[in-house]
């Protein structure tokens, strides 16, 4: 881990993440490489500034877990009316025949997240940046949102069913 003001770089066996926290005013960050300790504090007594300390800590923890273990989101392909076909091409996920539609629905893969199809009805989204992995999984889920139909009857879609540490 290295610091340059509030620019943080974290290296691990799975890769390297870099993030700029300079927008967090009145929050200070120190790293002690001998004891491997991160010290975060603020001199302000305002509630919002004190809350930023916890936010910064959560982001740093996610960065450290990401470069050491990684993150995996598992999604399930569910259909009852029309058989869906899912393909990954470049930085897009194409969903064909969703509710019998002629045009494919498209979801964007964010950043360095990897999307892999497992079996007939599982999609795994993996990566070291939890925000990229989560946003990619959300994009896939939102691409199959049912509109103008009763959602209690048309349960077709791709749904997140598990979030976990580690890359599968």
Phi, psi and omega in degrees: 000138177222148181238142170223086189071242176250020172267117187249132173240129179236126178247145178205185182294337182266348180152201183225138176238145178226138180211142181256120179252024184293344178286347179273094182283150178065016175246134184241150187221131176227149177232128178255101185292333179297309182268358182054049180243142174251129181243123180237132178206168175221149176268352183278151176255005179286144184299318182295322179291321178292327178292329179296332178298314178294323179296314179298318178299317180297318179296317180295319179298317178295324178294318181293315178296322181298315182281344178261319184243321184089178182226146177226130171247130179254132179238146180249133175271119183238129175210148177230334184262309183233131179291125182269148174234130182241134178226148176250121178228111179065236180256029180226151173246124181256130179245111184262148174061033177287118183054031177078013181288146181284319181273141178286149171270146187235135175238139183272139173268123186269133173059227184260019178292144179249134178246129180225139178269129181239116182067204181274331191229023177233143175233126177251130175247121183231159177169180181258344179258113186296330181289320178292318180295314180295319180291323177296315178298320178294322178298318179294317180295318181289333179295336182253028177288131182277128179239146176061025175221161179287113184294345177283335181265313182267088181269010182297145178158185175239122188236140175287128178237350178204137174237131182208161173281152179098151180253131179249000000 
